[in-house]
């Protein structure tokens, strides 16, 4: 297989780091992070023996200048781009609908929605010149079930679901665009924003009776990269917690 040029945002820890490790072999990786320098160095060390090359760049993708700065570094490194994984994002804090402020909504959508849309737009020409190019966006089960106290976060991820289909139509036939919607994945994300009692409830309500692992999501991303006749699709990776 030929070497791919791959950009992964939010690659320092959790799902992003697992995706980097999953896609490393013989490929050229460009890993973005925001604040976890020591942890992204661990990811770099984990992939550098198997990948063709690895670059690590810090940027705040909740700001336009951060997206532009990251893109300029990508363009300096790669003349073409084969895979863009938009993984960066997160829940700023849980808030009830009645407590939603303009600032909270702006921050939530900037981090989870605008960053993905903007970086995809900036990378579109590089992707058009790539080999079997594709984009994989990471959304969330929160967009499926209207989770109380995560309504803003779920809405921000739902916007990416809609963007995935629109971009798939617009960037076809050269570039495929898909998404993965993780369920409850065992990462530090939930240590910060989800109480233990709520995690227990999620586990009890999941038909497969386990939390997801980061490699479950990474395998779904890899599947979408390798599946050349799928575009505009969102794969739910949640152990059956949400079914269609």
C-alpha positions in Angstrom: 0.0 0.0 0.0 1.2 3.5 -0.8 2.1 5.9 2.0 -0.8 8.2 3.1 -0.5 11.8 4.3 -2.8 11.9 7.4 -3.8 14.8 9.6 -5.4 14.1 13.0 -6.6 16.9 15.2 -6.8 16.4 19.0 -4.3 13.6 18.8 -2.6 14.0 22.2 -4.8 11.6 24.2 -7.9 9.4 24.1 -9.6 8.8 20.8 -7.2 11.0 18.8 -4.1 9.2 20.1 -5.7 5.8 19.4 -6.5 6.8 15.8 -2.9 8.0 15.3 -1.6 4.6 16.6 -4.1 2.7 14.4 -3.1 4.6 11.3 0.6 4.9 11.8 2.1 2.1 9.9 4.1 3.3 6.8 2.1 6.6 6.7 3.1 10.2 7.2 1.3 11.6 10.3 0.6 15.2 11.1 -0.7 15.4 14.7 -2.4 18.4 16.2 -2.8 19.1 19.9 -3.9 22.1 22.0 -2.6 21.9 25.5 -1.1 18.4 26.4 2.5 18.7 25.2 3.8 15.9 27.4 1.0 13.6 26.3 1.3 14.3 22.6 5.0 13.5 23.0 3.9 10.0 24.3 1.8 9.6 21.2 4.6 10.6 19.0 7.0 8.1 20.6 4.3 5.4 20.2 4.0 5.9 16.5 7.4 7.0 15.3 8.9 3.5 14.9 6.2 2.4 12.6 5.2 5.5 10.6 7.1 7.0 7.7 7.2 10.4 9.5 5.4 12.3 12.3 5.0 16.0 12.9 3.4 17.5 15.9 1.9 21.0 15.9 0.1 23.0 18.6 -2.9 25.2 17.7 -6.1 26.5 19.3 -8.8 25.4 16.8 -11.5 27.3 18.5 -10.1 30.4 16.9 -9.9 31.2 13.2 -6.3 32.1 13.4 -5.5 28.8 15.0 -7.2 26.9 12.2 -5.3 29.0 9.6 -2.0 28.6 11.4 -2.5 24.8 11.5 -3.4 24.7 7.9 -0.3 26.7 6.9 1.9 24.2 8.8 0.1 21.3 7.0 0.6 23.0 3.6 4.3 23.5 4.4 4.7 19.8 5.1 2.3 18.2 2.5 1.7 19.1 -1.1 -1.3 16.8 -1.0 -3.5 15.4 1.7 -5.1 11.9 1.8 -6.9 11.8 5.1 -8.2 14.5 7.5 -9.6 13.2 10.8 -11.4 16.0 12.6 -11.3 14.7 16.2 -10.6 17.9 18.2 -13.5 19.0 20.4 -15.0 18.4 23.9 -17.6 19.4 26.4 -16.7 22.7 28.1 -19.1 21.9 31.0 -22.6 20.5 31.5 -25.3 23.1 31.6 -29.1 23.0 31.7 -31.0 24.6 28.8 -32.1 27.4 31.1 -28.5 28.2 32.0 -27.1 28.5 28.5 -25.3 31.7 27.9 -24.1 33.3 24.7 -20.5 32.8 25.8 -21.0 29.1 26.6 -22.8 28.5 23.3 -20.1 30.4 21.3 -17.3 28.5 23.0 -19.1 25.1 22.5 -19.8 25.6 18.8 -16.4 27.2 18.1 -14.6 24.2 19.6 -16.7 21.4 18.3 -18.3 22.7 15.1 -16.6 25.7 13.6 -13.1 24.2 14.0 -14.1 21.1 11.9 -15.9 23.1 9.2 -13.1 25.7 8.9 -10.2 23.2 8.8 -12.1 21.1 6.2 -12.6 24.2 4.1 -9.0 25.2 4.3 -7.8 21.6 3.4 -10.3 21.1 0.6 -7.8 21.8 -2.2 -5.1 19.6 -0.7 -7.6 16.8 -0.3 -8.8 17.2 -3.9 -5.2 16.5 -5.0 -4.8 13.5 -2.7 -4.9 9.8 -3.4 -8.3 8.3 -2.6 -8.8 11.2 -0.2 -11.3 11.3 2.6 -12.4 13.2 5.7 -13.6 11.5 8.9 -15.4 13.7 11.5 -15.9 12.7 15.1 -19.4 13.5 16.4 -21.1 12.0 19.5 -24.0 10.0 20.7 -25.1 13.2 22.4 -26.5 14.4 19.1 -28.8 11.3 19.0 -30.6 11.3 22.3 -30.8 14.9 23.5 -28.8 14.3 26.7 -29.9 16.5 29.5 -27.2 19.0 30.5 -25.3 18.2 27.3 -27.8 19.8 24.9 -25.5 22.5 23.6 -22.7 19.9 23.1 -25.1 17.6 21.3 -26.4 20.3 19.1 -22.8 21.3 18.1 -22.1 17.7 17.2 -25.4 17.4 15.3 -24.3 20.3 13.2 -21.2 18.3 12.2 -23.5 15.4 11.3 -25.3 17.7 8.8 -22.0 19.2 7.6 -20.7 15.7 6.9 -23.5 15.0 4.4 -23.3 18.4 2.8 -19.5 18.3 2.4 -19.8 14.7 1.1 -22.1 15.9 -1.7 -20.1 19.0 -2.5 -16.6 17.5 -2.4 -17.6 14.4 -4.5 -16.6 12.6 -6.5 -12.9 13.0 -5.5 -13.2 13.4 -1.7 -15.3 11.2 0.6 -16.6 12.6 3.8 -18.0 10.4 6.7 -18.3 10.5 10.4 -18.1 8.3 13.5 -20.5 9.0 16.5 -18.9 7.5 19.6 -21.0 6.4 22.5 -19.7 6.3 26.1 -16.0 5.7 25.6 -13.8 5.0 28.6 -11.6 8.2 28.5 -10.7 11.1 30.8 -13.4 13.1 29.1 -16.0 11.4 31.3 -13.9 11.7 34.4 -14.3 15.4 34.1 -17.9 15.9 33.0 -19.8 12.7 33.9 -20.6 11.7 37.5 -19.9 8.1 38.5 -23.6 7.4 39.0 -24.4 8.5 35.5 -21.6 6.3 34.1 -23.1 3.3 35.9 -26.5 4.1 34.4 -24.9 4.3 30.9 -23.3 1.0 31.4 -26.5 -0.7 32.6 -28.4 0.7 29.6 -25.8 -0.4 27.0 -26.9 -3.7 25.4 -23.3 -4.9 25.1 -22.8 -4.2 28.8 -19.5 -2.5 28.5 -18.1 0.9 27.9 -16.4 1.5 24.6 -12.6 1.6 24.3 -10.7 4.2 22.2 -9.6 1.5 19.8 -13.3 0.7 19.1 -13.6 4.2 17.6 -10.2 4.0 15.9 -11.2 0.8 14.1 -14.4 2.5 12.9 -12.3 5.4 11.5 -9.9 3.0 9.8 -12.9 1.2 8.2 -14.3 4.4 6.8 -10.9 5.4 5.4 -10.5 2.0 3.6 -14.1 1.8 2.4 -14.1 3.5 -1.0 -17.8 3.4 -1.7 -19.1 5.0 1.5 -19.6 8.7 1.8 -22.0 11.0 3.7 -22.5 8.3 6.3 -22.2 8.5 10.1 -21.3 5.2 11.9 -22.7 4.9 15.4 -20.1 3.2 17.7 -21.9 2.9 21.0 -22.5 -0.7 22.0 -26.2 -0.4 21.1 -26.9 2.5 23.5 -28.6 4.2 20.5 -30.0 2.1 17.6 -31.6 3.2 14.4 
